[in-house]
Each structure stands twice: as structure tokens, then as C-alpha cells.
Amino acid sequence: MRYAALLAALVVATPALAQNTPAPGPTNPSVPNPQAKPGATIIVNPTEQQCRQGWSNGMRWTKEQFDEYCTKLGASK
């Protein structure tokens, strides 16, 4: 009998507790994003296809950067 009353109380209390979870706070667009510094250049690594094609002069990476990343990309598989 005691367990039935306890179980009934838990069944009734559980949805009430779930509804009281705090909502996310408001955002503040005036605060700069700490992950992106103004004026910073975003570096995009070469794709697997670019690594297969090989480095060329028109690429945004130096040959050393390209080779280093493509070696890591190949080693990660």
C-alpha cells in the first residue's frame, strides 16, 4: 500500500518537475563572439579530392601546409 502511494506521487510529480526546467537565457548580440576575432581569416583545409589531385600554385596553402594536412588526412583513415 505504501509503495502504491509513493509510486502514484512520483508519477504525478515527474511531469511537474520536467516543466520547471529553466529556459535558455537571452542572447546578447552586442557581445562579440570569442571564437571569431574581427578581421580574422578563416582557414579551410584542403578536401580529400584536392589532396588526391595534388598541390598547385593557385592554391591558398603553401606546398608544405598542403602536404602536411594531406598526410594527416591520409593517416586518419
TAJO-V168310 format. One record per residue. RES is the residue in one letter. OMEGA is omega in whole degrees, 0 to 359 (999 if undefined). BURIAL is + if it has 24 or more other C-alpha atoms within 12 Angstrom, else -. D_CENTER is the distance of its C-alpha to the mean C-alpha in whole Angstrom. Layout:
RES:OMEGA:BURIAL:D_CENTER + RES:OMEGA:BURIAL:D_CENTER
This chain:
M:179:-:50 + R:182:-:48 + Y:178:-:45 + A:179:-:45 + A:179:-:45 + L:179:-:42 + L:179:-:40 + A:179:-:41 + A:179:-:40 + L:179:-:36 + V:180:-:36 + V:185:-:37 + A:185:-:35 + T:178:-:32 + P:180:-:31 + A:178:-:32 + L:181:-:29 + A:181:-:27 + Q:183:-:28 + N:178:-:27 + T:183:-:24 + P:176:-:23 + A:177:-:21 + P:181:-:18 + G:180:-:20 + P:177:-:20 + T:179:-:18 + N:183:-:20 + P:180:-:20 + S:179:-:22 + V:181:-:20 + P:178:-:18 + N:182:-:15 + P:181:-:15 + Q:181:-:12 + A:179:-:14 + K:180:-:18 + P:179:-:20 + G:181:-:22 + A:178:-:19 + T:178:-:19 + I:179:-:16 + I:178:-:16 + V:180:-:16 + N:177:-:17 + P:178:+:19 + T:178:-:19 + E:179:-:21 + Q:178:-:24 + Q:178:-:24 + C:179:+:24 + R:181:-:27 + Q:180:-:29 + G:184:-:29 + W:173:+:29 + S:183:-:31 + N:184:-:32 + G:183:-:30 + M:182:-:27 + R:180:-:25 + W:171:-:24 + T:179:-:27 + K:181:-:29 + E:179:-:28 + Q:181:-:24 + F:181:+:24 + D:180:-:26 + E:181:-:24 + Y:181:+:21 + C:175:+:22 + T:178:-:24 + K:180:-:21 + L:179:-:19 + G:181:-:23 + A:184:-:23 + S:182:-:19 + K:999:-:21
